[in-house]
Amino acid sequence: MMSEAVTSMPGTTVKSASPESPGRRALRRLLHRKGAIVGFAIVCLFIALALLAALITPYDPIAGSWSTVRKAPSLAHWFGTDELGRDVLTRVIYGSRASLLAGVVSVGIALGIGVPLGLLAGYVGGFTDALIGRITDAMLACPFLILAIALAAFLGPSLQNAMIAIGISATPIFVRLTRAQVINVKVEDYVEAARAIGCPSWRIALFHILPNIMPALLVQSTLSVASAIIAEASLSFLGLGQQPPDPSWGSMLNSAQRFLTTAPWMAIWPGLAIFLVVLSFNLLGDGLRDALNPRERI
């Protein structure tokens, strides 16, 4: 692709290189990040396992067998069996449904609440900004996981309540990020031009400011999914998330803690699954941050 215009003779058409679109430029930068590609591949693998769990697992994740209690990994049970004779590989695969669902839904809740509040605080300012800011500061004063545990205990133990608790606990992060981005963007020339031609405030906020802060929200959402998966596993470990006998990586670790010396495979595989998924989302988030950075030259 030529970087300069082609000089032509009189009467001929002058051809110049077309500028690269922002989407193609971001994709090209992302493809240069090997860590992000590996993370994306692992995330896609776990999503495929979660969606196709019923087709690729020969065992029931709930039904036990007293003849195969705490059997070591073998050809019949690649990851071994647990204290009730259930196949660990099957439960790890089915457990990915709860973890991925909790991560995506929780971040969706946080986005649905935090982005409008942050947009309102940053654009309107004044008393509205101060009120939302004080509420956000009060929530941030309590550590994320502690707040999620308190909310989950108040709502009751279930996967749905755990997702609500995690989503509410992650909301202040998106409020502050959105507010900061809006404050930076609302003084740009194109926003002033839209205001000068008489565009209403709601249109400026939704169609001029919000699209331009989406890259930062996308990166934060990817990183927050990893945090939400850890929080869901923690709540399930404490008995506040997915309830037995339905499989969850956190509840599997809770059951495995009593058999760490006699059946360590019960804890190794769900722990490794949590590690891989969280690491993959973090690698993907870091790659997106670099790819969407306008100052990046690659």
N, C-alpha and C positions, 0 to 999 in steps of 0.2 A: 504494500500500500504506500503510495507516494505521500510525502509530508508537505510538499510545496505544490503550488499551482503550476500547471504545464503551460509554458508560453507558446502561443500558436500564431500562425500567419493570419493576416487580415481575412475575414470572411469565414474563418473556421471557429468551431466551438471550443471554448476554454474549459477544461476539465480540472477539477480540484478534488482532493481527498475529502470524503465525507467524514464529519466528526464522529467519533465513537460514542454510542449511547451510554448513559450512566449504568444501565443494567448490564450491558455487555462488558463494560470496563470492570464493574464489581465482580462479575462472574470470572473474568480472566484473572483478576487478582486472587479470588478465592481458590482457583485451580492451582495457583502457585504455592498454596499453603498445604503441604503434605499432611500436617497434623489435622487440619480441618477436614481434609478428604477422608482420612482414616476414621476420624470421629463420626463423620456423616455416614460412612459405610457401616460402622458398628451400630449406630442408632437405627438405620434402616433394617439391619439384620434383626434387632430386637423387636422392631415394629412388625416385621414379617412373621417372626415367631409368635408374637402375641395374637396376630390376626389368624394365623393358620394352626394354632395350637391343637384344635380338635382333629386336624388332618394328619399331623406329624407325630403325635404322641399315642402309643398303643395302650397306655394305661389310664385309668380314672384317677384324677388328682385328689379325690376325696376318699375313695374306697380303699380300705386297708386289707392286709393279709397277715394273719398271725404266723404263718409259716415263713415269712420273709422279713421279720422284724430286725432292723439295724444290720442288714446284710451289706458287706463291703461292695464297692464297685465291681461289676462283672459284665459279661456280654449281655446278660438279660437285663441288668440295671446298670447303665453306664456310670451314673453318679451315686449308686448305692440306694439304700432305702432308709426310711426314718423309723421312729420309735413305734409307729403303727403299721409298718410294712408298706408304706406308700412310696412310689417311685420318686426319688428326689429330682431327677431331670424333668419329669412331667410337672412337678409342682413348681420348679424354677421357671419353666416356660409359661405356665398359667399365671404364676406370680408376676410376670412382666406386665400382664394386663393391668393389674391393680397399680403398679408403680408408674407406668407410663400414663395411664388415665389420670392418676392423681397429679402427676407433674403438669400435664397439659391443662386439665380443668382448673387446677389451683391458680396457675398463671393466668388463665383466661378470666377468672374471677378478679384477680388483682388488677389486670388491665382494664376490665370493665368498670371497676370502681375508681382506680387510681388515675387513669388518663383523663377522664372528664373533670375530676377534682383538680388535678394539676393544671389542666388547660384553663379552667376557670380562675384559679388562683394566679397563674402567671399573666393572663391576659387582662383580667379586670383589675387586680391589685387592690390596694387600699385595705379596708376592713375585711373584705372577703379573703384576701390573701393572708392577712394576719390570723383570722379565725381558723382557716384550713391548716395554716402552718403550725399553730399551737396544738391542734388535735394530732397532726402528724408527728410533731416532736414528742408528744405524750406517748404515742404508740411506739415510737423508736426508742424511748427510754427503757422499754422492756425488751430483752433479747428475743430474737425471732422465734427460736425453738421453744423458749419458755412461754411466750405468748400463745403459740400454736397449741402447746400442751394444755394450757389453761382453758382455751376456747374449746378444744376437743373434749376435755373433761366436763365442761359446762353443757355442751350440746349433746353429749352421749357417745358411747363407743360405736362407730360404724365408719365405713369407708367414705360415705357421702359427707358425714359431719367432719371427718378429718380433712377432706378436700376444702370444705368451707372454711375451716379454721386456718388451714395453711394459706388459702387465698386472702383472707382478711389480714393475716399476719404479714403477708408480702406486699400489701397495698401501699404502705407508706413509702416504700422504695420507689414505686412508680409515680406516686404523687410528687415527690421531690425531684425526680429525674425529669418528669414532664414539665413541671414549673420552671426548672432551670433552663431547659431547652426553649420553652416559649419565651422567656424573658430575653434570651439571646436572639431569637428569630424575629420577634415582633418589631424590632427597630430596623430591620433590613429594608432596602429601597423598594422591593416589590410589594412589601406589606404597606409601606407608606403610600405607594402609588395606588394600591387597591382602596385604601382609605380615602385618598384624595378624589377618586372618581365616584365616591358615594357608596361603596359596598358596605352592607350592614356588618356589624361586629361578628355575628354568628357565622356569616359566610367567610369572613376573613379567617376566623379561627379554624373552621372546619376544612376549607378548601385551599387556604394559602399557608397557614402555619402548621397544621397537623401533618400533612404529607411530608413536610420538610424535617419533621422530628421523628419520623417513623424509623429511620436507620438506627438511631440510638435506642429506641424502644425495642426493636427487633433483637439487637444484641443483648440487651438486659433481659428480655424474655427468655432467650436461649440459656443464659446463665442461671436464671431463676428456676427454670425447669429442673436443673441439676439439684439446686437447693431444695426444691419441693419434693423430689424423689427421696432425698436423704431424710427430710422431715416426715414423709409418709412412712418410711421404714422405721423411723424412731417411734412414731406413734403406734404403729403395729406391734413393735417390740414391747411397748408398754401396755398393750391391750386396748388402745384407744382408736385403732384404725380398722383394717380388714379383720373381720371376726372369723375364728375357726368354725368349721373346717376349711373354709375357702382359703386358698393359698395366697400368701404374701411373703415377700422376702424378709420383712421385719419380723413377722410372726414365726417364720421358719428359724430365724436366728434365735428367737426367744425359746423355742422348743429345743434347739440344738445345744444351748448352754449347759444343759444337764448331762450331756453325753460327749463333751469335748475330748475326753481321753479315750473312750471306747468307740465312738463313731464320729471322728472329726470331719468326715465328708459332709455331714449334715449341716455344718456351719461354713465349710469352705466354699461350696458352690453358690449359695445365695449371697454370701459376702462378696465373692468375686463378681457376681452379676451386678450388684450395686456399684462396685468399684468401676467396672467397665462402662456402665451406662453414664454414671456421673462424670467420669473422665472424658467420655466421648462428647457429652453436651458442653463441657468446658472447652474442649479443643475446638468444637464447632463455633462456639461463641467467640473465642479469641480470633478464629479465622474470619468470621463475619465482621468483627470490629476492624480488623486490618483492611478487609476488602471494601468496606463502606467508608473508610477514612478518605476524605477528599484530598488530603495532603500526601497520600501514599503515591509513590511514583511508579511502582511496578505495574 
